[in-house]
Amino acid sequence: MSFTPTFAARLRPLTLGVAAAALMAGLTTTGTAAAQERVRWQVPIAFPSHLVGLSTPVRFLSESLEQASGGNINLRYYEPGELIPPFEILDAVSEGRYDAGFTWVGYDQGSIPSLPLFAGAPFGMEPPAYLAWHYFGGGQELLEEIYADYNVQPLLCSMIGPEAAGWFAEPLENLDQIDGLRIRFAGIGGRVMERLGASVTMIPGGELYQAMERGTIDAMEFSAPAVDRILGMQEIVQNYIMPGWHQTFTTAHLLVNKDSWEALEPQTQAMIDMGCRAATLYGYSESEIETPKALRDFEAEGVNAQVLSDEILGELRRVTNEVQAEIAAEDEMFGRVLESQREFMKLHGNWHVKGHLPRSYYAPENLEN
């Protein structure tokens, strides 16, 4: 499979940049700003708006678009449950009840099995590689093809790095410990946990603290350290398992009703698209400063940040490959997306291994020498 961008793919970012420059120049005049169409969208979101990298980008997007458009583009976001439950965002946008919604698309894996590959895949790409695949390796086109059946225009609008593998009552020394656990786990990783004998449930982030405190679940994963710290899990459990093998990246998307999107003028579409690209950079950058600080604070407070052994990771990868092969056999689009990602990882992995310094060079003890 070739990943050489088509002429149209190469032209699109350039065209967008020219359109953006022209638009921003035009907005410096009062007349142009006044002539721009007015957008007033209600946007339900899946996560509380203060969660670093997961939902703070939608705040950035809303504020930036309103300022850049002179108040003509207003995306008013609503906290989870204010308008609709978090897991109903796709249906609400698809049906036109709301013009747009901001969510982790992996929540809809029950109806669209391929979506977790776009939301956070086990043993998948790291963020820089994923961004390259999304914008230039065919990922965006595949996602648009998937959502075309739902009358939705998807826009990548946030990204963070790897999550933690979760909070457990005891250190994880072997995978036999998974058997029988009641665990909150998302995406394809949840299927892997089920294969290992766990009883997997999906609980929204806002309900996780009580679920762990009351013993409704025995273990859980949710996000990266910066977000997990906000949720307060360290007050209940002291064993924090790393690395996030099940999600080497996490994305969030602005899902826009296709009729609402196509009704917009081209310059308005360009501004929202640029806003989401900027929000993606914002979320990733914010996460990359707040997550290391959160991990530092966890460890200073006595949290055991356990790094899984190569043996355990190897077994998890073996089971993951089995699960993904089964899903691909059941769902053609899942197979197409998985093949596209793996072919791109071969291309990018050669560069990553040979062009980047080994991770050991960045160990704190080595930076002093």
C-alpha positions in Angstrom: 0.0 0.0 0.0 1.5 3.4 -1.0 1.3 6.4 1.3 2.6 8.9 -1.2 0.0 11.7 -0.9 -2.1 12.4 -4.0 -1.9 15.8 -5.7 -5.2 16.7 -4.1 -4.0 15.6 -0.7 -0.8 17.7 -1.1 -2.8 20.6 -2.4 -5.4 20.6 0.4 -3.3 22.0 3.2 -1.8 24.6 0.9 -5.2 25.7 -0.3 -6.4 25.8 3.3 -3.4 27.9 4.2 -4.1 30.4 1.4 -7.8 30.5 2.3 -6.9 31.0 6.0 -4.5 33.9 5.2 -7.0 35.6 3.0 -9.8 35.1 5.6 -7.7 36.4 8.4 -6.7 39.4 6.4 -10.3 40.1 5.5 -11.3 39.9 9.1 -9.2 42.9 9.9 -11.7 45.1 8.2 -15.0 45.7 10.0 -17.0 45.3 6.8 -15.8 41.8 6.1 -16.4 40.7 9.6 -19.9 42.1 9.6 -20.6 40.3 6.3 -19.6 36.9 7.6 -22.4 34.4 8.3 -23.4 33.9 11.9 -23.1 30.5 13.4 -24.9 29.6 16.7 -24.3 26.0 17.5 -25.1 24.1 20.7 -22.4 21.5 21.3 -22.8 18.7 23.8 -19.5 17.3 25.0 -18.5 13.9 26.4 -16.1 15.0 29.1 -16.2 17.7 31.7 -14.6 20.7 30.1 -11.7 21.0 32.6 -10.1 17.7 31.8 -6.6 18.3 30.4 -6.3 17.5 26.7 -9.6 15.6 26.6 -12.0 18.5 26.7 -9.9 21.7 27.3 -9.4 21.8 23.5 -13.2 22.4 23.0 -12.9 25.4 25.3 -10.0 26.7 23.3 -11.9 26.0 20.0 -15.0 27.9 21.2 -13.1 30.9 22.5 -10.7 31.1 19.5 -13.4 30.9 16.9 -15.5 33.6 18.6 -12.5 35.9 18.8 -11.2 35.3 15.3 -14.7 35.7 13.7 -15.5 38.9 15.6 -18.3 37.1 17.4 -19.9 35.6 14.4 -19.0 32.0 15.1 -20.3 30.8 18.5 -19.9 27.2 19.4 -21.5 27.0 22.9 -20.5 23.8 24.6 -22.5 22.1 27.3 -21.1 19.8 30.0 -21.9 16.1 29.9 -25.6 15.4 30.7 -26.7 19.1 30.4 -28.3 18.4 27.0 -27.8 14.7 26.5 -25.9 11.8 28.0 -22.3 11.5 26.7 -22.9 8.2 24.9 -25.7 9.7 22.8 -23.7 12.4 21.0 -23.3 10.5 17.7 -27.0 9.8 17.4 -28.0 13.3 18.3 -25.7 14.9 15.7 -26.6 12.3 13.0 -30.3 13.0 13.5 -29.7 16.8 13.4 -30.9 17.4 17.0 -27.7 19.2 17.5 -25.4 20.7 14.8 -22.2 19.3 16.5 -20.9 17.4 19.4 -17.4 16.8 20.9 -16.6 13.3 21.9 -14.2 10.3 22.1 -15.5 8.4 19.1 -14.5 5.0 20.5 -17.6 5.1 22.6 -19.5 4.1 19.5 -17.6 0.9 18.8 -20.7 -1.1 19.4 -22.3 0.2 16.2 -19.1 1.1 14.3 -16.3 -1.4 15.2 -13.5 0.5 13.4 -13.8 3.7 15.5 -11.5 2.7 18.3 -8.7 2.6 15.8 -9.2 6.3 15.3 -9.8 7.0 19.0 -6.9 5.2 20.6 -5.6 1.8 19.4 -3.7 -0.8 21.4 0.0 -1.1 20.4 -0.8 1.6 17.9 1.0 4.7 16.6 2.5 7.4 18.8 0.9 10.8 18.3 3.3 12.3 15.7 2.9 9.2 13.5 -0.8 9.2 14.0 -1.1 12.8 12.9 1.0 12.1 9.8 -1.3 9.1 9.0 -4.5 11.1 9.6 -3.6 14.1 7.5 -1.4 12.6 4.8 -1.7 8.8 5.0 -5.4 8.3 4.2 -6.7 8.3 7.8 -9.0 11.3 7.4 -10.5 10.0 4.2 -11.3 6.6 5.8 -12.9 8.3 8.8 -15.0 10.5 6.5 -16.1 7.5 4.5 -17.2 5.8 7.8 -19.2 8.7 9.0 -20.8 9.4 5.6 -23.4 6.7 6.4 -24.3 8.7 9.5 -24.6 12.1 7.8 -21.7 13.3 9.9 -18.6 15.3 9.1 -15.8 14.3 11.5 -13.0 16.8 12.5 -10.0 15.7 14.5 -10.0 18.3 17.3 -7.8 17.0 20.1 -5.0 14.5 20.8 -3.0 13.5 23.9 -0.2 10.9 24.3 -0.4 7.5 25.8 -2.8 6.8 28.7 -1.9 4.8 31.8 -3.0 1.2 31.8 -5.1 1.7 34.9 -5.5 1.6 38.6 -5.4 -1.8 40.3 -5.6 -2.9 44.0 -2.4 -4.9 43.7 0.7 -4.6 41.5 0.2 -6.5 38.2 2.7 -9.3 38.2 1.0 -11.7 35.8 -2.1 -11.7 33.6 -3.8 -14.4 35.6 -4.7 -11.5 38.0 -7.1 -10.1 35.4 -9.3 -13.2 35.5 -12.5 -12.4 37.5 -11.9 -8.6 37.9 -14.7 -6.2 37.5 -13.0 -3.5 35.4 -13.8 -0.3 33.6 -11.9 -0.5 30.3 -12.6 1.2 27.0 -12.0 0.4 23.3 -10.3 -2.6 21.9 -8.4 -2.9 25.2 -11.7 -3.8 26.8 -12.1 -6.8 24.4 -8.6 -7.9 25.4 -9.5 -7.7 29.1 -12.6 -9.8 28.5 -10.4 -12.4 26.7 -8.3 -12.5 29.8 -11.3 -13.2 32.0 -12.3 -9.8 33.2 -15.9 -8.5 33.5 -15.7 -5.2 31.5 -18.0 -2.3 31.9 -18.1 1.2 30.4 -18.7 4.0 32.9 -18.5 7.8 32.1 -15.5 9.6 33.7 -17.7 11.6 36.0 -18.9 8.4 37.7 -15.6 6.6 38.1 -14.6 7.9 41.5 -17.8 6.7 43.2 -17.6 3.4 41.4 -14.1 2.7 42.7 -14.9 4.0 46.2 -18.0 1.9 46.6 -16.4 -1.2 45.1 -18.7 -1.4 42.1 -15.6 -2.0 40.1 -12.2 -3.5 41.2 -10.0 -1.7 38.7 -10.2 0.8 36.0 -8.5 2.8 33.3 -9.5 6.2 32.1 -6.8 8.5 30.8 -3.3 10.0 31.2 -2.0 11.0 34.6 -3.0 14.6 34.3 -6.6 13.6 33.9 -6.6 10.8 36.3 -5.2 13.1 39.0 -8.1 15.5 38.4 -10.5 12.6 39.0 -8.8 11.8 42.3 -8.1 8.1 41.8 -4.9 8.4 43.9 -7.1 8.9 47.0 -8.6 5.4 46.6 -5.9 3.2 44.9 -2.2 3.3 45.0 -1.1 1.0 42.2 -0.9 2.8 38.9 0.0 0.6 35.9 2.0 1.8 32.9 2.5 2.1 30.0 -0.8 2.6 28.2 -0.5 -0.3 25.9 -4.2 -0.2 25.1 -4.1 3.5 23.9 -0.8 4.8 22.7 -2.7 8.0 21.8 -6.1 9.4 22.5 -8.1 11.6 20.2 -11.3 13.6 20.4 -13.4 14.7 17.5 -15.8 17.5 16.6 -18.7 15.6 14.9 -20.7 18.0 12.8 -24.1 17.2 11.2 -23.3 16.9 7.4 -26.3 19.1 6.4 -25.2 21.8 8.9 -21.6 21.5 7.6 -22.5 21.8 4.0 -24.8 24.7 4.7 -21.8 26.8 5.9 -19.9 29.1 3.6 -16.5 27.9 2.6 -14.7 30.5 4.7 -16.6 29.4 7.8 -15.8 25.8 7.1 -12.1 26.7 6.8 -12.2 28.6 10.1 -13.7 25.7 12.0 -11.3 23.3 10.4 -8.3 25.5 11.3 -9.7 25.9 14.8 -9.8 22.1 15.3 -6.3 21.8 13.9 -5.1 24.4 16.4 -7.1 22.8 19.2 -5.4 19.5 18.5 -2.0 21.1 18.9 -3.2 22.9 22.0 -4.5 19.7 23.7 -1.4 17.7 22.9 1.0 20.5 24.1 -1.0 21.1 27.3 -1.1 17.4 28.0 2.6 17.0 27.5 3.3 19.6 30.3 0.6 18.6 32.7 1.0 14.8 32.5 4.7 14.7 33.5 3.9 17.0 36.4 1.0 14.8 37.5 3.2 11.7 37.4 5.8 13.4 39.5 3.2 14.4 42.1 1.8 10.9 42.2 5.2 9.3 42.9 6.0 12.0 45.5 2.8 11.0 47.3 3.6 7.4 47.4 1.7 6.1 44.3 3.4 3.0 42.9 3.8 3.8 39.2 4.5 0.3 38.0 6.0 -0.3 34.5 4.8 -3.6 33.0 7.4 -6.2 32.2 8.3 -7.0 28.6 6.9 -10.5 29.2 3.5 -9.1 30.2 3.5 -6.6 27.3 4.4 -9.3 24.8 1.5 -11.5 26.0 -0.9 -8.5 25.8 0.2 -7.8 22.3 -0.4 -11.4 21.3 -3.9 -11.4 22.7 -4.5 -8.0 21.1 -3.5 -9.3 17.7 -5.9 -12.2 18.1 -8.8 -9.9 19.0 -8.1 -7.5 16.2 -7.9 -10.3 13.7 -11.3 -11.5 14.8 -12.9 -8.1 14.6 -11.3 -7.6 11.1 -12.9 -10.9 10.0 -16.3 -9.6 11.1 -16.0 -6.0 9.9 -14.6 -5.1 6.5 -13.9 -1.5 7.4 -12.1 -2.4 10.6 -9.8 -4.6 8.4 -9.2 -1.8 6.0 -8.3 0.7 8.7 -6.1 -1.7 10.5 -4.2 -2.6 7.4 -3.7 1.0 6.5 -2.4 1.8 10.0 -0.1 -1.2 10.0 1.4 -0.4 6.6 2.0 3.2 7.7 3.6 2.0 11.0 6.1 -0.1 8.9 7.0 3.0 6.9 7.2 5.3 9.9 8.7 2.7 12.3 11.8 2.4 10.1 12.4 6.2 10.5 11.4 6.2 14.2 13.8 3.4 15.2 16.7 4.7 13.2 16.2 8.4 13.4 15.2 8.9 17.0 17.4 8.4 20.0 16.6 5.4 22.2 14.2 6.2 25.1 17.0 5.5 27.6 18.7 8.6 26.6 15.8 10.6 28.1 15.9 8.9 31.5 16.3 11.6 34.2 19.5 10.0 35.5 21.1 10.2 32.1 20.2 13.8 31.5 22.7 14.9 34.2 25.7 13.2 32.4 
